[in-house]
Amino acid sequence: MKQRIITAIIAAALFIPFVVYGNLPFTIGVYGLAIVALYEILRMKGISIISIPGLLGTIILFATLMPSDWAMNIQEATTYSKYNIITISVILLLAYSVVVKNSFSFDEVAFILMGALYIGIGFYYLIYTREAGLHYIIYALLVVWVTDSGAYFTGRKLGKRKLWPEISPNKTVEGFVGGIVIAVIAACIMQMIAPFNITWFYLLVVTIITSIFGQLGDLVESAIKRHYDVKDSGEILPGHGGILDRFDSLLFVLPLLNLLHFVN
């Protein structure tokens, strides 16, 4: 626990200034986080990021992450949109599986594509949401962090019924509900201090859905790790695991907040 707390404090001290400042340093920082996350997920499948498939996966990731102004500049300079770049990369991945006579198969092609999109879409919305306003990012981080902490401590204190033991044996139904309750309380406090221009009812609905999907995002990454028999996605954050382990909830929450039109 001590190691987890120390790592969390150091990571927050490094991450929060980038979030507050935003702009190009934040975007570059997100690209850095995303490439580490891609490295982590490819390693689960035994694919090196320093390889032709790994390079093509990185191109797909970087294209997916492109903010709209970057994508527009690339298209003006090359006549290719970000979606054209992704399409070309997928075609090359499929062609590579033929060149190496199926030692690299369709399964690996699909894994790289899905991994790059899974990470790329989530981190793209991290950039997009920050561009929409700092308060949206603060809300997303607040809900995710307090849900995680609330679920952990409620589960330890009151947890009896396992939520999904086949995927995450330590999570409980009581912790799941406790995380939602704590998230709602935190969102209400934020609304009183720095209100969004929305109704209280809408705030409660969005917060409940966000908290649920944040925990679902954590379970999805747990399912991936369990399938590939991996304890943590990486070791870059002592006591916490890898970048994917820390951002798995946000990868679900940020696209959701935009799809619910909470971010505008």
C-alpha positions as CSV (number, residue, x, y, z in Angstrom):
1,M,0.0,0.0,0.0
2,K,2.8,2.4,0.9
3,Q,4.5,1.8,-2.5
4,R,1.1,2.4,-4.3
5,I,0.6,5.7,-2.5
6,I,4.1,7.0,-3.2
7,T,3.8,6.0,-6.9
8,A,0.4,7.6,-7.1
9,I,1.7,10.9,-5.7
10,I,4.7,11.0,-8.0
11,A,2.6,10.1,-11.0
12,A,0.0,12.7,-10.2
13,A,2.7,15.4,-9.7
14,L,4.1,14.6,-13.2
15,F,0.7,14.2,-14.9
16,I,-1.4,17.0,-13.5
17,P,0.7,19.9,-14.7
18,F,0.4,18.6,-18.3
19,V,-3.3,18.3,-17.8
20,V,-3.6,21.9,-16.5
21,Y,-1.4,23.4,-19.2
22,G,-2.9,21.4,-22.0
23,N,-1.9,22.4,-25.6
24,L,1.0,20.8,-27.5
25,P,2.9,19.5,-24.4
26,F,-0.3,17.6,-23.2
27,T,-0.9,16.2,-26.7
28,I,2.7,15.0,-27.0
29,G,2.4,13.5,-23.5
30,V,-0.7,11.6,-24.5
31,Y,1.1,10.2,-27.5
32,G,3.8,9.0,-25.2
33,L,1.4,7.3,-22.8
34,A,-0.4,5.7,-25.8
35,I,2.7,4.2,-27.3
36,V,3.7,2.7,-24.0
37,A,0.2,1.3,-23.6
38,L,0.5,-0.2,-27.2
39,Y,3.8,-1.7,-26.3
40,E,2.2,-3.3,-23.2
41,I,-0.7,-4.8,-25.0
42,L,1.4,-6.1,-27.9
43,R,3.8,-7.7,-25.4
44,M,0.8,-9.8,-24.0
45,K,0.5,-11.4,-27.4
46,G,4.2,-11.8,-27.9
47,I,4.5,-9.2,-30.6
48,S,7.5,-6.8,-30.5
49,I,6.7,-3.2,-31.1
50,I,10.1,-3.0,-32.8
51,S,9.0,-5.1,-35.8
52,I,7.1,-4.5,-39.1
53,P,3.7,-5.4,-37.5
54,G,4.6,-3.3,-34.4
55,L,5.5,-0.3,-36.6
56,L,2.3,-0.6,-38.6
57,G,0.3,-0.9,-35.4
58,T,2.1,2.3,-34.2
59,I,1.1,4.1,-37.4
60,I,-2.5,3.0,-36.8
61,L,-2.3,4.3,-33.2
62,F,-0.8,7.6,-34.2
63,A,-3.3,8.2,-36.9
64,T,-6.2,7.4,-34.6
65,L,-4.8,9.8,-32.0
66,M,-4.5,12.7,-34.4
67,P,-6.4,15.8,-33.3
68,S,-8.6,17.3,-36.1
69,D,-6.2,20.2,-36.9
70,W,-3.2,17.8,-37.2
71,A,-5.3,15.5,-39.4
72,M,-6.3,18.4,-41.6
73,N,-2.7,19.5,-42.0
74,I,-1.6,16.0,-42.9
75,Q,-4.4,15.7,-45.4
76,E,-3.5,19.0,-47.0
77,A,0.1,18.0,-47.3
78,T,-0.4,14.4,-48.5
79,T,-4.0,14.3,-49.7
80,Y,-4.5,11.3,-47.3
81,S,-6.8,11.5,-44.4
82,K,-6.2,9.7,-41.1
83,Y,-8.7,7.1,-42.1
84,N,-6.8,6.5,-45.4
85,I,-3.6,6.0,-43.3
86,I,-5.3,3.5,-41.1
87,T,-6.7,1.6,-44.2
88,I,-3.3,1.5,-45.9
89,S,-1.7,0.2,-42.6
90,V,-4.3,-2.6,-42.3
91,I,-3.8,-3.6,-45.9
92,L,-0.1,-3.8,-45.3
93,L,-0.6,-5.9,-42.2
94,L,-2.7,-8.4,-44.1
95,A,-0.1,-8.4,-46.9
96,Y,2.6,-9.1,-44.4
97,S,0.8,-12.2,-43.2
98,V,1.1,-13.6,-46.7
99,V,4.7,-12.6,-47.2
100,V,5.8,-14.5,-44.1
101,K,3.6,-17.5,-45.0
102,N,1.2,-17.3,-42.1
103,S,3.9,-17.3,-39.4
104,F,2.2,-14.0,-38.7
105,S,-1.5,-14.8,-39.1
106,F,-4.9,-13.0,-39.4
107,D,-5.2,-13.4,-35.6
108,E,-2.2,-11.2,-35.0
109,V,-3.5,-8.7,-37.6
110,A,-6.8,-8.5,-35.8
111,F,-5.1,-8.2,-32.4
112,I,-2.9,-5.3,-33.5
113,L,-5.7,-3.5,-35.2
114,M,-8.1,-3.9,-32.2
115,G,-5.3,-3.1,-29.7
116,A,-4.4,0.1,-31.6
117,L,-8.0,1.2,-31.9
118,Y,-8.8,0.3,-28.2
119,I,-5.9,2.4,-27.0
120,G,-6.1,5.1,-29.7
121,I,-9.8,5.9,-29.5
122,G,-9.6,6.3,-25.7
123,F,-6.5,8.5,-25.7
124,Y,-7.8,10.5,-28.7
125,Y,-10.8,11.5,-26.5
126,L,-8.3,12.4,-23.7
127,I,-6.9,15.0,-26.1
128,Y,-10.3,16.0,-27.4
129,T,-11.8,16.4,-24.0
130,R,-8.9,18.5,-22.8
131,E,-9.4,20.8,-25.8
132,A,-13.1,21.2,-24.8
133,G,-12.2,22.4,-21.4
134,L,-10.1,21.6,-18.3
135,H,-13.2,21.1,-16.1
136,Y,-14.3,18.2,-18.3
137,I,-11.0,16.4,-17.7
138,I,-11.2,17.2,-14.0
139,Y,-14.6,15.7,-13.8
140,A,-13.6,12.5,-15.7
141,L,-10.5,12.0,-13.6
142,L,-12.4,12.7,-10.4
143,V,-15.2,10.2,-11.2
144,V,-12.7,7.5,-12.2
145,W,-10.3,8.0,-9.3
146,V,-13.0,8.2,-6.6
147,T,-14.9,5.3,-8.1
148,D,-11.7,3.2,-8.0
149,S,-10.9,4.2,-4.4
150,G,-14.5,4.0,-3.2
151,A,-14.9,0.5,-4.7
152,Y,-11.6,-0.6,-3.2
153,F,-12.3,0.6,0.4
154,T,-16.0,-0.3,0.3
155,G,-15.1,-3.8,-1.0
156,R,-12.5,-4.3,1.8
157,K,-14.9,-3.2,4.5
158,L,-18.2,-4.6,3.3
159,G,-17.5,-6.9,0.4
160,K,-19.0,-10.4,0.6
161,R,-20.4,-11.2,-2.8
162,K,-18.0,-11.6,-5.7
163,L,-18.7,-9.4,-8.7
164,W,-17.0,-11.4,-11.4
165,P,-14.5,-13.9,-9.9
166,E,-13.6,-15.5,-13.3
167,I,-12.2,-12.1,-14.4
168,S,-11.3,-10.2,-11.3
169,P,-11.5,-12.3,-8.1
170,N,-11.0,-9.4,-5.7
171,K,-13.9,-7.2,-6.9
172,T,-17.2,-7.4,-5.0
173,V,-20.8,-6.3,-5.7
174,E,-20.6,-4.1,-2.6
175,G,-17.4,-2.5,-3.8
176,F,-19.0,-1.9,-7.2
177,V,-22.0,-0.2,-5.7
178,G,-19.9,1.7,-3.2
179,G,-17.7,3.1,-6.0
180,I,-20.8,4.5,-7.7
181,V,-22.1,6.1,-4.5
182,I,-18.8,7.8,-3.8
183,A,-18.6,9.0,-7.4
184,V,-22.0,10.6,-7.2
185,I,-21.1,12.3,-3.9
186,A,-17.9,13.6,-5.4
187,A,-19.6,14.9,-8.6
188,C,-22.2,16.7,-6.5
189,I,-19.5,18.4,-4.5
190,M,-17.8,19.5,-7.8
191,Q,-21.1,20.7,-9.1
192,M,-21.5,22.9,-6.0
193,I,-18.0,24.3,-6.3
194,A,-17.6,24.6,-10.1
195,P,-21.0,24.0,-11.7
196,F,-21.6,22.6,-15.2
197,N,-24.4,24.2,-17.1
198,I,-26.6,21.1,-16.8
199,T,-29.4,19.9,-14.6
200,W,-28.7,18.0,-11.4
201,F,-30.7,15.1,-12.8
202,Y,-28.5,14.9,-15.9
203,L,-25.4,15.2,-13.8
204,L,-26.5,12.2,-11.6
205,V,-27.4,10.1,-14.6
206,V,-24.1,10.8,-16.4
207,T,-22.1,10.2,-13.2
208,I,-23.8,6.8,-12.5
209,I,-23.3,5.7,-16.1
210,T,-19.7,7.0,-16.1
211,S,-18.9,5.2,-12.8
212,I,-20.4,1.9,-14.1
213,F,-18.5,2.1,-17.4
214,G,-15.3,3.1,-15.7
215,Q,-15.5,-0.1,-13.7
216,L,-16.4,-2.0,-16.8
217,G,-13.3,-0.6,-18.5
218,D,-11.2,-2.0,-15.6
219,L,-12.9,-5.4,-16.0
220,V,-12.2,-5.4,-19.7
221,E,-8.5,-4.9,-19.2
222,S,-8.6,-7.6,-16.5
223,A,-10.2,-10.0,-18.9
224,I,-7.5,-9.3,-21.5
225,K,-4.8,-9.9,-18.9
226,R,-6.4,-13.1,-17.7
227,H,-6.8,-14.4,-21.2
228,Y,-3.1,-13.9,-21.9
229,D,-2.1,-15.0,-18.4
230,V,-0.5,-11.6,-17.4
231,K,-0.7,-10.2,-13.9
232,D,0.0,-6.5,-14.8
233,S,0.2,-4.9,-18.2
234,G,3.6,-3.5,-17.4
235,E,6.0,-2.5,-14.6
236,I,6.4,1.2,-15.3
237,L,4.4,2.2,-12.2
238,P,5.6,0.3,-9.1
239,G,2.6,-1.0,-7.1
240,H,0.2,0.0,-9.9
241,G,1.4,-2.0,-12.9
242,G,1.5,-0.4,-16.4
243,I,0.0,2.5,-18.2
244,L,-3.0,0.3,-19.3
245,D,-3.6,-0.7,-15.7
246,R,-3.9,3.0,-14.8
247,F,-5.8,4.3,-17.8
248,D,-8.1,1.3,-18.5
249,S,-11.2,3.0,-17.0
250,L,-10.5,6.4,-18.7
251,L,-10.3,4.6,-22.1
252,F,-14.0,3.8,-21.6
253,V,-15.1,6.9,-19.7
254,L,-13.8,9.6,-22.1
255,P,-15.5,8.3,-25.3
256,L,-18.6,7.8,-23.3
257,L,-18.8,11.3,-21.9
258,N,-18.5,12.6,-25.5
259,L,-21.1,10.2,-26.8
260,L,-23.5,11.3,-24.0
261,H,-22.9,14.9,-25.2
262,F,-21.7,15.8,-21.7
263,V,-18.5,17.3,-23.3
264,N,-19.4,20.1,-25.7
